[in-house]
Amino acid sequence: MKALNERDIRGSFINCSKGEAKRLALPRDLAERPWENLDFLGWRDHTAHERAYLVAEGEEGPVGVALRIVPARDGFRPTLCSLCLTTHRGEGVTLMSAPKAGKAGREGNTIGLRMCSDFACSLYIRGLREPGPGGGRIVESLTVEEQAARARENLAGFLERLRS
């Protein structure tokens, strides 16, 4: 992924107002992110635990979405991330809910996605981070690049559903 700056990030959001995008808490470590190994940028809001944000590369530039973290209810059962297919126990996979873009979102319509709560999908795929105890990666015949492409495709589908 191409490194993003504050302006790129704040201007990318499709499901919140410009004012909300201007006020959201950005990650404190943008300069230290391993951009060359990321398929998207995701972070939890350090000022409000229930909020998170995600920015992915789109055909016409970065596409950002504001997310709400839905509290886990089945903490001991392993859960599978919809993007990278990594399993985690506890709160390692979280249901993220996002308001749809435009009028549908203002009317309260949302889309949900189960994903790694630490937004490290790209690092799990590349073997640069290991899931916690009780978690793991599915052994498959796809190459790392094919797995990364699938995660980007899964994310693109989610973003497209938010737009429509």
N, C-alpha and C positions, 0 to 999 in steps of 0.2 A: 504494500500500500504506500502511496505517496504521503510524505509527512504533511500534516495539517497544522495550520496556525489558528490562533483565536478567531480571526476574521472568517477563515474558511468554515470553521465549525459553527460559529454563531449564524452565519448566513445559509446554512444547509438544511435547517429544520423545516419539515413539511407538515407537522402536526401540532405546532404551537405558534403563538403570535410572535412577531418580531420583538416585542417588549419582553415576553417570557424568555425568548432565546438570548436576549441581551443580559438578562438577570441570572440565567442558570449558572451553576457552579461548574467551572471547567476543571479537568484534572490538573493537579499541581505538577505533574511530572511529564508534560508533553515532550519536552526536549529529550528525555531519557527513554521514551517508548521505543521498542525494537521494530520500527516502521517496516523494515525490509522483511520481517516475519509476520506481519499482521495482514489479515484479510479485511478487518474492520477495526474501528476504534470504539471501545465500549468502556463506560465507567459508571460507578455509583456516585450519587451526589453526597459529598461529605457533610453537607448542611442539613440534609433530609434523607433519612435512611430508606424511605419507601420510594424514592425517585432514582431513576437511572437514565442514561442516554447512550445512544449508539449512532455512529456515523460510518457509512460505507461509501465506497466509490460507486458512482452511478455513471450512466452514459454521458450525462451532461454536467458532471461535477459531483461533489460530495452530496450525499443524501443523509440527513440526520432525523432521528425520531426521539421524542421524549417517551419514556416508559414509566410504568408504575410496577413496583415489585409486589406480587401477591404473596402473602405469608404462606409458608409451607405447612401442609397438614399431615404428610406421611413421611416424617423425618428419618425413619430407620430403613425404609425400603430403597434400594438403589433406583435412581431415576436417570433416564437417557436424555441427553441434550439433543434437540431437534436439528441443530446446525452441524455439530462435529461428531455426533454419535459417541460421546464419552459418557460413561456412567459415573454417578457420584452418589454417596450416601448423605443423609442429613440435608443441609441447605445448599449443597453443591450445585444442584440444578434448581432453578427458580422459574416459576411462571411469571413472565413479563407481559404486561397488558399495555397496549398503546392505543390512544384515541386515533380514529381514522382522520385523514386529512380533510379539510374543508367543512362543509355543512354537516356531513354525516358525523364527524367528530364533535362538532359543537352540539349536536343532538344527543350525544352520549354513546355513540357506536364505537366499539373497541375491537381489536384483534389481539389474540394472545399467542405466545410462543414460549415453550419451555427451553431454556438455555442455561449454559454454565453461568452461575451467579458471579463469577469473577471475570467474566468476559474473556477468558484465556483460550477460547476454542482454537485459534490459530496456533498457539503454542502447544496445545495437546496434540493436535494433528501432526505437527513437526517433531514431536518427541522432546520439546524444549522444556516442558513442565509435565509433571506426573500428577494425576488426580490423587486426592487424599485416600486414607484407608477405606477399603471397601469399594473403591471406584476403579475404573479401568477403561481401556480402549478395546473396541471390538477388533479382533484380528480379521483382516480382509485382504483381498488380493489387489486392491487399487493402490496405485502409487501415492506418495504423499501429495504430489501436485494434483492428482485426480481427486483425492479426498478434500483438498483445499478448494478445488473448483466446485465440488459438490456443496460444500459449506457456503460458498459465495452464492451459488445458485439457490440454495434453500433460503438464504437471507434475502436475496433479490425477490423471491416469491412472496416472502412476508412483506417486504416494502411495497411491492406492487399491490397486494391486498389492502394495505393501508391507504394507498392512493385512490383505489377504485371505489 
